[in-house]
Every structure is written in C-alpha cells, then in structure tokens.
C-alpha cells in the first residue's frame, strides 16, 4: 500500500469520507487527503481523551464525579452573568452554624474585622395562630437559600422580590431535587426557611482605624412564606428584605459561581470555603499566610480537636481544587498559603482595579 493509500485508509468518519470522494480527481487531492487525515487524528485523540475521562469518572465516588463534571463545564464555559449569584460578603466570611445548634438561641462568628451575630426568634403559626419558637438556621440548605434570595434582590434591584410560585420551583431554581417524606428535601427546606424568617442578625464592620459600625437588623422585613389555604399551607411568592440589610447587601455583594456552589451543595463547610476563597482572591495582592489556629477559628468552630479539623480541612480543600485546579493554595505544617491568582483562575470576576493591574503587569513582563 502506497503512502497516499495508507493515509486514505486511515480516514473513517462519514463526513470526512464524503469530502474525500468529492475531492478525487482534483489536482489538490493529495493536500486535501493530508488535511482530512489531520482532522481525523484530532477527532480520534478527542475521543480517546473523552473515553479515558469517562472511565476515570466512572471509578469516582458520586461527589467527586459531580465535582469533576462541574470543573469540566467551568473550564469550557467561562463564568457569565447567567451563572453568577450573590451573597452578602459578611455572610461569606463568617458563615452560619454548620450543624443543628439544638436549643442554643444565639450564635456569634468573627473573621478579621467582620462579625456575624444571629439570634433565634419566633414565627406565628398560620394554622394555630400561636407564636412558635424557631431554631437557628444552619447547614448547606440555609446557605443556599440565602444565596438565592440575596441574588434575586441584587438582580431585581429591590428589597421586595418575587420568587418562584411554588416551593418546588424555588428548590429547582437552586438545583435541588424535590422529594417529600420524612427525609425528603421539602421538609428540610421548609425548616430552614422558617428559621431564617424568624432570626435576627447583627453585622459588625470595622475599618481597623477606629471606625466601626454594627447593623442590627433581621435579614427579612417580611417573609410570609405560608398562608392557610383549602389544601393546607400555601406557598407565598413575595419576600421582603429589611431595607438596611438590602442597602448593605448592595454595597457588599459577593459574586459566586452557582455551578460551583451546586457542586458543594451537600457540605456547609465546603460552601463556606468556596465563598471565603472567592472573596479573598478577588483583591489578593501578595501571598496570604494563615496558621492552622487561624483556619480552625474560621472553619472549625464545631470541631473540638485541631487534629481532626486538619484532616477534614485537607479533604475539603482537595474538593475545591478538584473544581478549580489552577488555584494556588498550599497546605503545610504551618497552615495554608494562599497565592494571588490571575483572572482566568479566579472563582469570580476580579475587581476591576486589580484586573487592570494584573493586565498591566503581564504586559510589562
């Protein structure tokens, strides 16, 4: 078999074969064969890579498989406005309780110059008319509810927002399956919505130079999620943020890639790590060193042992880096070293001023 015949035999895809037959007899036939063979080999390589990735993904656990799929989507489809959601930056830095606090009525978490204080409250039962104690909001579902509602306030540019016309639609908008029963997602979301509706909040902000402010406000002025209807409790469509909270949210809104948030939707601490890393990287000018004690105070409030926290945190960070492998975050015996990232590696769009500086520095280099 001649060299040209061997090349022709290696072209197999029907559309490429059709182009080959159309070119037969032409004086450019040999160069066209070379071009078609090149395209065939590119396709073969892409298929081999897809096959290897599918095989590797098939051997992964469910959560890791989901993170790998999200990484692939984010790398192929850059973050756009349709994928961005927003959260108050103090909530991103300080976070809610990870687990059910039980009978505790207050929760305080601090990070650097920012503080968050939550107090549990009561809701009037639309069936009995009684004021009933509610617990403190906690866990990943409470975080995703806040993320979704803050996003709608920013998008609709109003403290009073319209949400999905059913609890099921609301949950689907956040990427959750809708299931009933004792262990279903519907009951769990109802509980966290009630806890958020009843709680009051203090946001503490300090500039480090003698100026401090404390915002005393419940996040919602009105969260009438339920009313009595013919078939029991009926979902309401309107949520009203407290005006002061809304004004603060507009000034301190942190963008979050919702695709990444959904990848970590089962873990409150992974969500907090995602939010915190995105916040820090947006303006980071030089490497940031945090000791294990720093990290324990930030992310391990409910871990009694520093040793057990270190193991759990390493696993959480590994999960984040599976989705964002270009982020430069190192762990060692001293703690964590967070490096500045170029805009293409950031979880969220960089601040405009920093982006310009990075671009200018790249041009000079």
PAKEMAR-554186 format. One record per residue (C-alpha): residue number from 0; residue in one letter; x, y, z. Coordinates in steps of 0.001 Angstrom, whole numbers, padded with zeros to 6 digits. Layout:
{lonu NUM A {X Y Z}}
...
***
This chain:
{lonu 0 X {000000 000000 000000}}
{lonu 1 X {001392 003381 -001005}}
{lonu 2 X {001799 006227 001425}}
{lonu 3 X {-001205 008067 -000007}}
{lonu 4 X {-003370 004931 000090}}
{lonu 5 X {-002415 004339 003741}}
{lonu 6 X {-003472 007874 004618}}
{lonu 7 X {-006786 007438 002784}}
{lonu 8 X {-007407 004171 004647}}
{lonu 9 X {-006953 005973 007981}}
{lonu 10 X {-009840 008362 007243}}
{lonu 11 X {-013011 006764 008616}}
{lonu 12 X {-015634 009350 009626}}
{lonu 13 X {-018514 009512 007105}}
{lonu 14 X {-018408 013303 006636}}
{lonu 15 X {-014643 013238 006046}}
{lonu 16 X {-015036 010339 003596}}
{lonu 17 X {-017658 012358 001720}}
{lonu 18 X {-015201 015263 001410}}
{lonu 19 X {-012537 012795 000255}}
{lonu 20 X {-014727 011408 -002528}}
{lonu 21 X {-015698 014917 -003650}}
{lonu 22 X {-012005 015815 -003996}}
{lonu 23 X {-010990 012735 -006039}}
{lonu 24 X {-009531 013565 -009424}}
{lonu 25 X {-008645 017129 -008462}}
{lonu 26 X {-005088 018425 -008670}}
{lonu 27 X {-005172 019279 -004913}}
{lonu 28 X {-006243 015770 -003923}}
{lonu 29 X {-003035 014890 -002023}}
{lonu 30 X {-003046 018057 000175}}
{lonu 31 X {-006751 017535 000852}}
{lonu 32 X {-006025 013967 001998}}
{lonu 33 X {-003378 015344 004389}}
{lonu 34 X {-005874 017868 005780}}
{lonu 35 X {-008619 015260 006204}}
{lonu 36 X {-006207 012874 007908}}
{lonu 37 X {-005171 015644 010307}}
{lonu 38 X {-008833 016267 011204}}
{lonu 39 X {-009422 012530 011656}}
{lonu 40 X {-006482 012243 014040}}
{lonu 41 X {-007705 015269 016028}}
{lonu 42 X {-011097 013616 016394}}
{lonu 43 X {-009547 010299 017369}}
{lonu 44 X {-007455 011979 020034}}
{lonu 45 X {-010504 013834 021403}}
{lonu 46 X {-012492 010595 021526}}
{lonu 47 X {-009675 008781 023280}}
{lonu 48 X {-009481 011581 025855}}
{lonu 49 X {-013244 011512 026386}}
{lonu 50 X {-013111 007754 026810}}
{lonu 51 X {-010309 007982 029356}}
{lonu 52 X {-012142 010726 031241}}
{lonu 53 X {-015382 008726 031233}}
{lonu 54 X {-013538 005667 032525}}
{lonu 55 X {-011822 007680 035247}}
{lonu 56 X {-015071 009398 036209}}
{lonu 57 X {-016838 006043 036382}}
{lonu 58 X {-014364 004918 039047}}
{lonu 59 X {-015004 008024 041177}}
{lonu 60 X {-017447 008321 044029}}
{lonu 61 X {-020660 010293 043448}}
{lonu 62 X {-019485 013586 044963}}
{lonu 63 X {-016113 013554 043249}}
{lonu 64 X {-017755 012640 039932}}
{lonu 65 X {-020042 015649 040280}}
{lonu 66 X {-017106 017959 041087}}
{lonu 67 X {-015171 016683 038080}}
{lonu 68 X {-018155 017305 035806}}
{lonu 69 X {-018511 020859 037193}}
{lonu 70 X {-014786 021504 036630}}
{lonu 71 X {-015128 020465 033013}}
{lonu 72 X {-018129 022754 032486}}
{lonu 73 X {-016491 025754 034169}}
{lonu 74 X {-013278 025322 032172}}
{lonu 75 X {-015156 025103 028870}}
{lonu 76 X {-017770 027773 029639}}
{lonu 77 X {-016318 030862 031401}}
{lonu 78 X {-018389 032427 034135}}
{lonu 79 X {-021065 034726 032709}}
{lonu 80 X {-023853 036821 034224}}
{lonu 81 X {-026282 033921 033942}}
{lonu 82 X {-024058 031813 036227}}
{lonu 83 X {-023370 034470 038866}}
{lonu 84 X {-025264 034674 042120}}
{lonu 85 X {-024618 036983 045064}}
{lonu 86 X {-024207 036741 048833}}
{lonu 87 X {-023562 039383 051468}}
{lonu 88 X {-019784 039386 051954}}
{lonu 89 X {-020037 039249 055761}}
{lonu 90 X {-022114 036069 055455}}
{lonu 91 X {-019478 034735 053047}}
{lonu 92 X {-016717 035455 055562}}
{lonu 93 X {-018414 034473 058806}}
{lonu 94 X {-020966 031840 057847}}
{lonu 95 X {-023855 030192 059699}}
{lonu 96 X {-023681 027214 062071}}
{lonu 97 X {-022603 024024 060323}}
{lonu 98 X {-024854 021691 062290}}
{lonu 99 X {-028104 021996 064216}}
{lonu 100 X {-027276 024095 067322}}
{lonu 101 X {-030118 022413 069222}}
{lonu 102 X {-031574 024627 071937}}
{lonu 103 X {-028969 027393 071500}}
{lonu 104 X {-030639 030749 070852}}
{lonu 105 X {-027556 032760 069842}}
{lonu 106 X {-024592 032266 067527}}
{lonu 107 X {-021549 034520 067010}}
{lonu 108 X {-018742 034111 064499}}
{lonu 109 X {-015948 036562 063750}}
{lonu 110 X {-013475 036851 060936}}
{lonu 111 X {-010856 039576 060999}}
{lonu 112 X {-012708 042889 061049}}
{lonu 113 X {-016131 041382 060403}}
{lonu 114 X {-018610 039811 062794}}
{lonu 115 X {-021900 037998 062465}}
{lonu 116 X {-024320 037510 065358}}
{lonu 117 X {-027559 035542 064979}}
{lonu 118 X {-030434 035237 067442}}
{lonu 119 X {-033252 032732 067014}}
{lonu 120 X {-036828 034025 067046}}
{lonu 121 X {-040469 033030 066778}}
{lonu 122 X {-042993 032686 063964}}
{lonu 123 X {-046761 032887 064125}}
{lonu 124 X {-048214 029565 063055}}
{lonu 125 X {-050786 030158 060256}}
{lonu 126 X {-052772 027108 061409}}
{lonu 127 X {-052881 027554 065202}}
{lonu 128 X {-052208 031287 065437}}
{lonu 129 X {-049578 030676 068119}}
{lonu 130 X {-046101 032200 068212}}
{lonu 131 X {-043729 029239 067987}}
{lonu 132 X {-040040 029083 068796}}
{lonu 133 X {-037750 028510 065805}}
{lonu 134 X {-034174 027285 065941}}
{lonu 135 X {-031121 028932 064435}}
{lonu 136 X {-030602 028417 060676}}
{lonu 137 X {-027773 026007 059883}}
{lonu 138 X {-026199 023773 057274}}
{lonu 139 X {-025874 023935 053480}}
{lonu 140 X {-029566 024452 052713}}
{lonu 141 X {-029777 027642 054793}}
{lonu 142 X {-026705 028985 052970}}
{lonu 143 X {-028147 028185 049546}}
{lonu 144 X {-031492 029769 050471}}
{lonu 145 X {-029690 032976 051479}}
{lonu 146 X {-027564 032840 048328}}
{lonu 147 X {-030660 032508 046150}}
{lonu 148 X {-032663 035244 047900}}
{lonu 149 X {-029719 037683 048008}}
{lonu 150 X {-029195 037026 044301}}
{lonu 151 X {-032792 037868 043471}}
{lonu 152 X {-032572 041098 045492}}
{lonu 153 X {-029451 042118 043549}}
{lonu 154 X {-030925 041076 040185}}
{lonu 155 X {-034323 042662 040749}}
{lonu 156 X {-032665 045685 042379}}
{lonu 157 X {-035334 045774 045029}}
{lonu 158 X {-035686 044768 048700}}
{lonu 159 X {-039049 043211 047810}}
{lonu 160 X {-038586 040341 045404}}
{lonu 161 X {-040689 037825 043544}}
{lonu 162 X {-039642 034207 043962}}
{lonu 163 X {-040838 031024 042257}}
{lonu 164 X {-044568 030454 042583}}
{lonu 165 X {-044109 027202 044483}}
{lonu 166 X {-041693 025735 046985}}
{lonu 167 X {-040840 023078 044396}}
{lonu 168 X {-039996 025737 041802}}
{lonu 169 X {-037923 027597 044371}}
{lonu 170 X {-035920 024458 045164}}
{lonu 171 X {-035441 023580 041493}}
{lonu 172 X {-034093 027105 040865}}
{lonu 173 X {-031364 026282 043384}}
{lonu 174 X {-030589 022977 041657}}
{lonu 175 X {-032138 020671 044268}}
{lonu 176 X {-034198 017585 043662}}
{lonu 177 X {-037707 017882 045100}}
{lonu 178 X {-038590 014962 047351}}
{lonu 179 X {-041177 014519 050080}}
{lonu 180 X {-041374 012215 053038}}
{lonu 181 X {-039652 012240 056379}}
{lonu 182 X {-036167 012528 054878}}
{lonu 183 X {-037125 014489 051778}}
{lonu 184 X {-035756 017860 050749}}
{lonu 185 X {-039112 019675 051005}}
{lonu 186 X {-039374 019370 054791}}
{lonu 187 X {-035704 020290 055269}}
{lonu 188 X {-036095 023456 053192}}
{lonu 189 X {-039283 024461 054981}}
{lonu 190 X {-037460 024205 058296}}
{lonu 191 X {-034520 026362 057186}}
{lonu 192 X {-036818 028951 055603}}
{lonu 193 X {-038771 029219 058862}}
{lonu 194 X {-035585 029579 060887}}
{lonu 195 X {-034276 032297 058569}}
{lonu 196 X {-037626 034104 058642}}
{lonu 197 X {-037625 034218 062441}}
{lonu 198 X {-033991 035065 063194}}
{lonu 199 X {-032489 038484 063831}}
{lonu 200 X {-028994 039407 062754}}
{lonu 201 X {-026173 041779 063605}}
{lonu 202 X {-023462 042546 061073}}
{lonu 203 X {-020347 044101 062551}}
{lonu 204 X {-017960 046015 060262}}
{lonu 205 X {-014655 047619 061313}}
{lonu 206 X {-012132 049531 059203}}
{lonu 207 X {-009185 048858 061529}}
{lonu 208 X {-008623 052578 062082}}
{lonu 209 X {-011113 053437 064798}}
{lonu 210 X {-014292 053385 062713}}
{lonu 211 X {-016797 050602 063415}}
{lonu 212 X {-020458 050020 062677}}
{lonu 213 X {-022965 047428 063807}}
{lonu 214 X {-026048 046780 061727}}
{lonu 215 X {-028867 045466 063926}}
{lonu 216 X {-031461 044040 061620}}
{lonu 217 X {-033339 040880 060751}}
{lonu 218 X {-032479 039935 057172}}
{lonu 219 X {-036165 039970 056223}}
{lonu 220 X {-038784 042596 056914}}
{lonu 221 X {-041472 040194 055770}}
{lonu 222 X {-041124 036557 054817}}
{lonu 223 X {-044718 035385 054544}}
{lonu 224 X {-043914 032055 053005}}
{lonu 225 X {-047064 030279 054115}}
{lonu 226 X {-050753 031042 054446}}
{lonu 227 X {-053686 028786 055136}}
{lonu 228 X {-055486 027555 052040}}
{lonu 229 X {-058058 024942 051173}}
{lonu 230 X {-055358 022264 050919}}
{lonu 231 X {-053390 023292 053998}}
{lonu 232 X {-050416 025640 053866}}
{lonu 233 X {-049992 027532 050599}}
{lonu 234 X {-046671 028968 049408}}
{lonu 235 X {-046433 032748 049036}}
{lonu 236 X {-044423 034427 046263}}
{lonu 237 X {-043125 037667 047819}}
{lonu 238 X {-040107 038107 050092}}
{lonu 239 X {-039164 041491 051560}}
{lonu 240 X {-035671 042162 052886}}
{lonu 241 X {-035205 044706 055620}}
{lonu 242 X {-034204 047946 053887}}
{lonu 243 X {-030996 048317 055937}}
{lonu 244 X {-029934 044756 055136}}
{lonu 245 X {-030728 045285 051463}}
{lonu 246 X {-028707 048529 051321}}
{lonu 247 X {-025755 046755 052960}}
{lonu 248 X {-026120 043810 050568}}
{lonu 249 X {-025941 046075 047512}}
{lonu 250 X {-022725 047642 048862}}
{lonu 251 X {-021131 044351 049931}}
{lonu 252 X {-022451 041740 047458}}
{lonu 253 X {-020000 038938 046670}}
{lonu 254 X {-020419 037197 043271}}
{lonu 255 X {-020494 033388 043412}}
{lonu 256 X {-020453 030918 040509}}
{lonu 257 X {-023651 028964 041103}}
{lonu 258 X {-022267 025955 039216}}
{lonu 259 X {-019532 025604 041827}}
{lonu 260 X {-021973 026183 044686}}
{lonu 261 X {-024128 023319 043424}}
{lonu 262 X {-021046 021074 043325}}
{lonu 263 X {-020698 021581 047100}}
{lonu 264 X {-024408 021749 047922}}
{lonu 265 X {-024190 018900 050420}}
{lonu 266 X {-021493 020428 052647}}
{lonu 267 X {-021813 023642 054659}}
{lonu 268 X {-018072 023872 055256}}
{lonu 269 X {-017187 023339 051597}}
{lonu 270 X {-019628 026104 050681}}
{lonu 271 X {-018024 028400 053257}}
{lonu 272 X {-014581 027577 051854}}
{lonu 273 X {-015832 028354 048339}}
{lonu 274 X {-017314 031708 049429}}
{lonu 275 X {-014303 032676 051537}}
{lonu 276 X {-011735 031793 048871}}
{lonu 277 X {-013645 033712 046227}}
{lonu 278 X {-013789 036769 048497}}
{lonu 279 X {-010079 036707 049358}}
{lonu 280 X {-008817 036065 045844}}
{lonu 281 X {-010691 038974 044311}}
{lonu 282 X {-008336 041535 045870}}
{lonu 283 X {-005306 039499 046964}}
{lonu 284 X {-002072 041305 046010}}
{lonu 285 X {000502 039103 047768}}
{lonu 286 X {000571 035598 049285}}
{lonu 287 X {-001603 035263 052378}}
{lonu 288 X {-000443 033005 055194}}
{lonu 289 X {-002964 031567 057670}}
{lonu 290 X {-001943 029334 060548}}
{lonu 291 X {-003852 026203 061473}}
{lonu 292 X {-005194 028100 064500}}
{lonu 293 X {-006490 030825 062142}}
{lonu 294 X {-008132 028226 059937}}
{lonu 295 X {-009608 026388 062913}}
{lonu 296 X {-011266 029566 064164}}
{lonu 297 X {-012558 030344 060669}}
{lonu 298 X {-013811 026931 059554}}
{lonu 299 X {-013646 024621 062536}}
{lonu 300 X {-015899 026217 065127}}
{lonu 301 X {-017635 022891 065716}}
{lonu 302 X {-014502 020702 065713}}
{lonu 303 X {-013222 020195 069259}}
{lonu 304 X {-009908 018768 068081}}
{lonu 305 X {-007442 020721 065934}}
{lonu 306 X {-006052 017411 064693}}
{lonu 307 X {-009437 016165 063408}}
{lonu 308 X {-010100 019593 061891}}
{lonu 309 X {-006826 019482 059953}}
{lonu 310 X {-007749 016168 058345}}
{lonu 311 X {-011259 017362 057457}}
{lonu 312 X {-009984 020673 056093}}
{lonu 313 X {-007442 018961 053856}}
{lonu 314 X {-010253 016901 052332}}
{lonu 315 X {-012440 019996 051872}}
{lonu 316 X {-009630 021905 050167}}
{lonu 317 X {-008889 018924 047915}}
{lonu 318 X {-012526 019031 046809}}
{lonu 319 X {-012259 022757 045993}}
{lonu 320 X {-009086 022194 043967}}
{lonu 321 X {-010766 019398 042018}}
{lonu 322 X {-013163 022035 040660}}
{lonu 323 X {-010566 024833 040380}}
{lonu 324 X {-007233 023040 039770}}
{lonu 325 X {-005393 026247 038739}}
{lonu 326 X {-005831 027893 042126}}
{lonu 327 X {-002546 028063 044030}}
{lonu 328 X {-003326 027053 047593}}
{lonu 329 X {-000677 025204 049584}}
{lonu 330 X {-001009 023391 052907}}
{lonu 331 X {001951 022593 055135}}
{lonu 332 X {002689 022032 058808}}
{lonu 333 X {002336 025765 059486}}
{lonu 334 X {-001070 026150 057870}}
{lonu 335 X {-002206 027471 054484}}
{lonu 336 X {-000557 029753 051920}}
{lonu 337 X {-002991 031396 049511}}
{lonu 338 X {-001356 032842 046386}}
{lonu 339 X {-002726 035620 044151}}
{lonu 340 X {-004413 034190 041076}}
{lonu 341 X {-004636 035519 037549}}
{lonu 342 X {-008164 036496 036476}}
{lonu 343 X {-008626 033291 034489}}
{lonu 344 X {-008156 031207 037645}}
{lonu 345 X {-010499 033166 039881}}
{lonu 346 X {-013742 031711 041137}}
{lonu 347 X {-015496 035017 040403}}
{lonu 348 X {-014663 038010 038197}}
{lonu 349 X {-011820 040069 039710}}
{lonu 350 X {-012323 043607 040927}}
{lonu 351 X {-011805 046000 038037}}
{lonu 352 X {-008846 047813 039580}}
{lonu 353 X {-006954 044619 040320}}
{lonu 354 X {-007726 043182 036876}}
{lonu 355 X {-006203 046269 035257}}
{lonu 356 X {-003094 045986 037413}}
{lonu 357 X {-002646 042299 036591}}
{lonu 358 X {-003086 043044 032874}}
{lonu 359 X {-000544 045864 033023}}
{lonu 360 X {001936 043718 034932}}
{lonu 361 X {001527 040937 032389}}
{lonu 362 X {002142 043370 029532}}
{lonu 363 X {005334 044692 031162}}
{lonu 364 X {006593 041151 031686}}
***
